[in-house]
Amino acid sequence: MKLFLKKALGTAIAIPLAIGLAVGAAQAEKIHIALAETPSDELAAFFVALDRAKANGLDYEWTAFSDEELAIQAVLSGQMDIGFGTPYSAMQRSRAPLRIIFQLSKLKFFPVTTTAYSSLDDMNGEPILLHSRGGGTDSIANVIENRMDIKFGKRSYVPGSSNRVAALLGGRADATIIDLSNKNKLMRSEAADKFNVLEMFDVDASDEALFGNLDWIQD
């Protein structure tokens, strides 16, 4: 809890500053924020920060998108001014004028599979369950493919690490990428001997960030 409060406080200070700088640069009257996922407890620190920014005079409204790609496209099209999420996959595969305004947190994710797989090499051609199209886990999968010279099979998407763990336990998936907390819960459970945490290199593609359209930032 102390770690969460410390993180929330840090985010509450950083986000208003980052948004304020971006809004100042763009001179917008109201800022439209695209959330790349539906609101959840994981976004508590972000909403604390927005409340603080509002108290300091920031006029904003947010819209939650069910798919990260939709949020990114809304920012690129000008429908939204800035986004909150993990736009790295879109930045990797295109020359879209997206720029990171502020990197908010460094998230740690792990590839977890049934015992049918023992290494990332074994995942060549195999299906994998990820958070969202264009999101952080999608980006991690891209990095794994490039670094390991493999190609995943079909990618399916289920938001929330806990939901993907449920899919593993229910036999609806054999491989996924989940966060540290859910990985630890799974590997400390009675079902731990049915799963492997695959060894992987460090990757920064899962950092949550505020991002914006370069054209809007420069206006």
C-alpha positions as a Markdown table, in Angstrom:
| # | Residue | x | y | z |
|---|---|---|---|---|
| 1 | Met | 0.0 | 0.0 | 0.0 |
| 2 | Lys | 2.9 | 2.4 | 0.8 |
| 3 | Leu | 4.4 | 1.7 | -2.6 |
| 4 | Phe | 1.0 | 2.4 | -4.3 |
| 5 | Leu | 0.5 | 5.7 | -2.4 |
| 6 | Lys | 4.1 | 6.7 | -3.3 |
| 7 | Lys | 3.4 | 5.9 | -7.0 |
| 8 | Ala | 0.1 | 7.7 | -6.9 |
| 9 | Leu | 1.6 | 10.8 | -5.3 |
| 10 | Gly | 4.4 | 10.8 | -7.9 |
| 11 | Thr | 2.0 | 10.4 | -10.7 |
| 12 | Ala | -0.3 | 13.1 | -9.3 |
| 13 | Ile | 2.5 | 15.6 | -9.4 |
| 14 | Ala | 4.0 | 14.5 | -12.8 |
| 15 | Ile | 0.8 | 14.3 | -14.9 |
| 16 | Pro | -0.5 | 17.9 | -14.2 |
| 17 | Leu | 2.9 | 19.2 | -15.0 |
| 18 | Ala | 3.3 | 17.2 | -18.2 |
| 19 | Ile | -0.3 | 18.0 | -19.4 |
| 20 | Gly | 0.2 | 21.6 | -18.5 |
| 21 | Leu | 3.3 | 21.9 | -20.6 |
| 22 | Ala | 1.6 | 20.2 | -23.5 |
| 23 | Val | -1.5 | 22.3 | -23.3 |
| 24 | Gly | 0.7 | 25.4 | -22.9 |
| 25 | Ala | 2.5 | 24.4 | -26.1 |
| 26 | Ala | -0.7 | 23.8 | -28.0 |
| 27 | Gln | -2.7 | 26.6 | -26.3 |
| 28 | Ala | -5.8 | 24.5 | -26.2 |
| 29 | Glu | -8.9 | 25.8 | -24.3 |
| 30 | Lys | -10.0 | 22.3 | -23.4 |
| 31 | Ile | -7.9 | 19.2 | -23.6 |
| 32 | His | -9.5 | 15.9 | -24.8 |
| 33 | Ile | -7.8 | 12.8 | -23.4 |
| 34 | Ala | -8.1 | 9.4 | -24.9 |
| 35 | Leu | -7.8 | 6.5 | -22.5 |
| 36 | Ala | -6.5 | 3.4 | -24.2 |
| 37 | Glu | -8.4 | 1.1 | -21.9 |
| 38 | Thr | -11.6 | 1.1 | -19.9 |
| 39 | Pro | -11.3 | 2.6 | -16.4 |
| 40 | Ser | -10.1 | 0.2 | -13.7 |
| 41 | Asp | -8.3 | 0.2 | -10.3 |
| 42 | Glu | -5.0 | 0.2 | -12.3 |
| 43 | Leu | -5.8 | 3.7 | -13.4 |
| 44 | Ala | -6.5 | 5.1 | -9.9 |
| 45 | Ala | -3.2 | 7.1 | -9.8 |
| 46 | Phe | -4.0 | 8.6 | -13.2 |
| 47 | Phe | -7.5 | 9.8 | -12.1 |
| 48 | Val | -6.0 | 11.2 | -8.9 |
| 49 | Ala | -3.6 | 13.2 | -11.1 |
| 50 | Leu | -6.4 | 14.4 | -13.3 |
| 51 | Asp | -8.4 | 15.6 | -10.3 |
| 52 | Arg | -5.4 | 17.5 | -9.1 |
| 53 | Ala | -4.9 | 19.1 | -12.6 |
| 54 | Lys | -8.6 | 20.1 | -12.6 |
| 55 | Ala | -8.3 | 21.8 | -9.2 |
| 56 | Asn | -5.4 | 23.7 | -10.7 |
| 57 | Gly | -7.6 | 25.0 | -13.5 |
| 58 | Leu | -7.1 | 22.5 | -16.3 |
| 59 | Asp | -10.2 | 22.1 | -18.4 |
| 60 | Tyr | -10.4 | 18.6 | -19.8 |
| 61 | Glu | -12.6 | 15.7 | -20.6 |
| 62 | Trp | -11.7 | 12.0 | -21.1 |
| 63 | Thr | -13.0 | 9.3 | -23.3 |
| 64 | Ala | -12.2 | 5.6 | -22.7 |
| 65 | Phe | -11.7 | 3.4 | -25.7 |
| 66 | Ser | -12.0 | -0.4 | -25.6 |
| 67 | Asp | -9.1 | -0.9 | -27.9 |
| 68 | Glu | -5.7 | 0.8 | -27.8 |
| 69 | Glu | -5.7 | 1.2 | -31.6 |
| 70 | Leu | -8.9 | 3.2 | -31.5 |
| 71 | Ala | -7.4 | 5.6 | -28.9 |
| 72 | Ile | -4.3 | 6.0 | -31.0 |
| 73 | Gln | -6.3 | 6.7 | -34.2 |
| 74 | Ala | -8.5 | 9.2 | -32.3 |
| 75 | Val | -5.3 | 11.1 | -31.4 |
| 76 | Leu | -3.9 | 10.9 | -34.9 |
| 77 | Ser | -7.1 | 12.1 | -36.4 |
| 78 | Gly | -7.4 | 15.1 | -34.1 |
| 79 | Gln | -10.6 | 13.8 | -32.4 |
| 80 | Met | -8.5 | 13.6 | -29.2 |
| 81 | Asp | -5.6 | 15.8 | -28.1 |
| 82 | Ile | -3.5 | 13.4 | -26.1 |
| 83 | Gly | -3.7 | 9.8 | -25.1 |
| 84 | Phe | -2.8 | 7.7 | -22.1 |
| 85 | Gly | -1.5 | 4.2 | -22.8 |
| 86 | Thr | 1.3 | 2.4 | -24.6 |
| 87 | Pro | 1.5 | 3.6 | -28.2 |
| 88 | Tyr | 4.8 | 1.9 | -28.9 |
| 89 | Ser | 3.5 | -0.7 | -31.3 |
| 90 | Ala | 2.0 | 2.0 | -33.6 |
| 91 | Met | 5.2 | 3.9 | -33.4 |
| 92 | Gln | 7.2 | 0.8 | -34.2 |
| 93 | Arg | 5.4 | -0.1 | -37.3 |
| 94 | Ser | 4.6 | 3.3 | -38.9 |
| 95 | Arg | 5.8 | 6.8 | -39.2 |
| 96 | Ala | 2.8 | 8.2 | -37.5 |
| 97 | Pro | 3.5 | 11.6 | -35.9 |
| 98 | Leu | 3.1 | 10.4 | -32.3 |
| 99 | Arg | 5.4 | 11.8 | -29.6 |
| 100 | Ile | 5.8 | 10.7 | -26.0 |
| 101 | Ile | 4.9 | 13.7 | -23.8 |
| 102 | Phe | 5.8 | 12.0 | -20.5 |
| 103 | Gln | 6.6 | 8.4 | -19.5 |
| 104 | Leu | 4.5 | 7.6 | -16.5 |
| 105 | Ser | 5.5 | 4.2 | -15.2 |
| 106 | Lys | 7.7 | 1.3 | -16.0 |
| 107 | Leu | 5.7 | -1.9 | -16.1 |
| 108 | Lys | 7.2 | -5.4 | -15.9 |
| 109 | Phe | 5.6 | -8.1 | -18.0 |
| 110 | Phe | 6.4 | -11.8 | -18.3 |
| 111 | Pro | 5.6 | -14.4 | -21.0 |
| 112 | Val | 3.8 | -17.3 | -19.2 |
| 113 | Thr | 2.8 | -20.5 | -20.9 |
| 114 | Thr | 1.7 | -24.1 | -20.2 |
| 115 | Thr | 4.5 | -26.6 | -19.7 |
| 116 | Ala | 4.2 | -27.5 | -23.3 |
| 117 | Tyr | 6.7 | -24.6 | -23.9 |
| 118 | Ser | 10.0 | -24.1 | -22.2 |
| 119 | Ser | 11.5 | -21.2 | -24.1 |
| 120 | Leu | 10.6 | -18.3 | -26.4 |
| 121 | Asp | 12.0 | -20.3 | -29.3 |
| 122 | Asp | 9.2 | -22.9 | -28.7 |
| 123 | Met | 6.6 | -20.2 | -29.4 |
| 124 | Asn | 7.4 | -19.9 | -33.1 |
| 125 | Gly | 4.1 | -20.3 | -34.9 |
| 126 | Glu | 2.1 | -20.7 | -31.7 |
| 127 | Pro | -0.9 | -18.6 | -30.7 |
| 128 | Ile | -0.6 | -16.0 | -27.9 |
| 129 | Leu | -3.2 | -14.1 | -25.8 |
| 130 | Leu | -2.4 | -10.4 | -25.4 |
| 131 | His | -4.0 | -7.3 | -23.7 |
| 132 | Ser | -5.1 | -5.2 | -26.7 |
| 133 | Arg | -4.2 | -4.6 | -30.3 |
| 134 | Gly | -1.5 | -2.0 | -30.5 |
| 135 | Gly | -1.0 | -2.0 | -26.7 |
| 136 | Gly | 2.0 | -2.7 | -24.5 |
| 137 | Thr | 1.9 | -6.5 | -24.6 |
| 138 | Asp | 1.4 | -6.4 | -28.4 |
| 139 | Ser | 4.6 | -4.3 | -28.6 |
| 140 | Ile | 6.4 | -6.8 | -26.4 |
| 141 | Ala | 5.3 | -9.6 | -28.7 |
| 142 | Asn | 6.7 | -7.6 | -31.7 |
| 143 | Val | 10.0 | -7.1 | -29.9 |
| 144 | Ile | 10.2 | -10.8 | -29.0 |
| 145 | Glu | 9.6 | -11.7 | -32.7 |
| 146 | Asn | 12.4 | -9.3 | -33.8 |
| 147 | Arg | 14.9 | -10.3 | -31.1 |
| 148 | Met | 14.3 | -14.0 | -31.2 |
| 149 | Asp | 13.7 | -14.3 | -35.0 |
| 150 | Ile | 10.4 | -16.1 | -34.5 |
| 151 | Lys | 6.8 | -15.4 | -35.5 |
| 152 | Phe | 3.9 | -15.9 | -33.2 |
| 153 | Gly | 0.8 | -17.6 | -34.6 |
| 154 | Lys | -2.7 | -16.1 | -34.1 |
| 155 | Arg | -2.8 | -13.2 | -31.7 |
| 156 | Ser | -6.0 | -12.9 | -29.6 |
| 157 | Tyr | -6.8 | -10.1 | -27.2 |
| 158 | Val | -8.3 | -10.1 | -23.7 |
| 159 | Pro | -7.9 | -6.9 | -21.6 |
| 160 | Gly | -6.5 | -7.4 | -18.1 |
| 161 | Ser | -3.7 | -9.7 | -16.8 |
| 162 | Ser | -6.1 | -11.3 | -14.3 |
| 163 | Asn | -8.5 | -12.2 | -17.1 |
| 164 | Arg | -5.7 | -13.7 | -19.2 |
| 165 | Val | -4.6 | -15.8 | -16.1 |
| 166 | Ala | -8.2 | -17.0 | -15.9 |
| 167 | Ala | -7.9 | -18.0 | -19.6 |
| 168 | Leu | -4.8 | -20.0 | -18.8 |
| 169 | Leu | -6.3 | -21.7 | -15.8 |
| 170 | Gly | -9.5 | -22.5 | -17.8 |
| 171 | Gly | -7.6 | -24.0 | -20.7 |
| 172 | Arg | -8.7 | -21.3 | -23.1 |
| 173 | Ala | -5.1 | -20.2 | -23.8 |
| 174 | Asp | -1.7 | -21.8 | -23.6 |
| 175 | Ala | 0.5 | -18.7 | -23.8 |
| 176 | Thr | 0.1 | -15.1 | -22.7 |
| 177 | Ile | 2.0 | -12.0 | -21.4 |
| 178 | Ile | 1.0 | -10.8 | -17.9 |
| 179 | Asp | 2.1 | -8.3 | -15.3 |
| 180 | Leu | 4.3 | -9.0 | -12.3 |
| 181 | Ser | 1.5 | -9.2 | -9.7 |
| 182 | Asn | -0.6 | -11.7 | -11.6 |
| 183 | Lys | 2.5 | -13.7 | -12.6 |
| 184 | Asn | 3.5 | -14.1 | -8.9 |
| 185 | Lys | -0.1 | -15.0 | -7.9 |
| 186 | Leu | -0.2 | -17.7 | -10.6 |
| 187 | Met | 3.2 | -19.2 | -9.8 |
| 188 | Arg | 2.4 | -19.3 | -6.0 |
| 189 | Ser | -1.0 | -21.0 | -6.6 |
| 190 | Glu | -1.7 | -24.7 | -6.5 |
| 191 | Ala | -1.7 | -24.7 | -10.3 |
| 192 | Ala | 1.9 | -23.4 | -10.5 |
| 193 | Asp | 3.4 | -26.7 | -11.7 |
| 194 | Lys | 1.2 | -26.5 | -14.9 |
| 195 | Phe | 2.9 | -23.3 | -16.1 |
| 196 | Asn | 6.3 | -21.9 | -17.1 |
| 197 | Val | 7.5 | -18.3 | -16.9 |
| 198 | Leu | 9.7 | -18.1 | -20.0 |
| 199 | Glu | 13.1 | -16.4 | -19.6 |
| 200 | Met | 13.1 | -13.1 | -21.4 |
| 201 | Phe | 15.3 | -10.0 | -21.9 |
| 202 | Asp | 14.4 | -6.5 | -20.6 |
| 203 | Val | 12.0 | -4.6 | -22.8 |
| 204 | Asp | 10.8 | -1.0 | -22.4 |
| 205 | Ala | 7.8 | -1.3 | -24.8 |
| 206 | Ser | 5.3 | -1.6 | -21.9 |
| 207 | Asp | 5.8 | 1.8 | -20.3 |
| 208 | Glu | 2.6 | 3.7 | -19.8 |
| 209 | Ala | 2.9 | 7.2 | -21.2 |
| 210 | Leu | 1.1 | 10.4 | -22.2 |
| 211 | Phe | 1.4 | 10.8 | -25.9 |
| 212 | Gly | 0.2 | 13.3 | -28.5 |
| 213 | Asn | 0.0 | 14.1 | -32.1 |
| 214 | Leu | 3.1 | 16.1 | -33.1 |
| 215 | Asp | 1.0 | 18.5 | -35.2 |
| 216 | Trp | -1.2 | 19.3 | -32.2 |
| 217 | Ile | 1.8 | 19.8 | -29.9 |
| 218 | Gln | 3.5 | 22.1 | -32.3 |
| 219 | Asp | 0.4 | 24.2 | -33.1 |
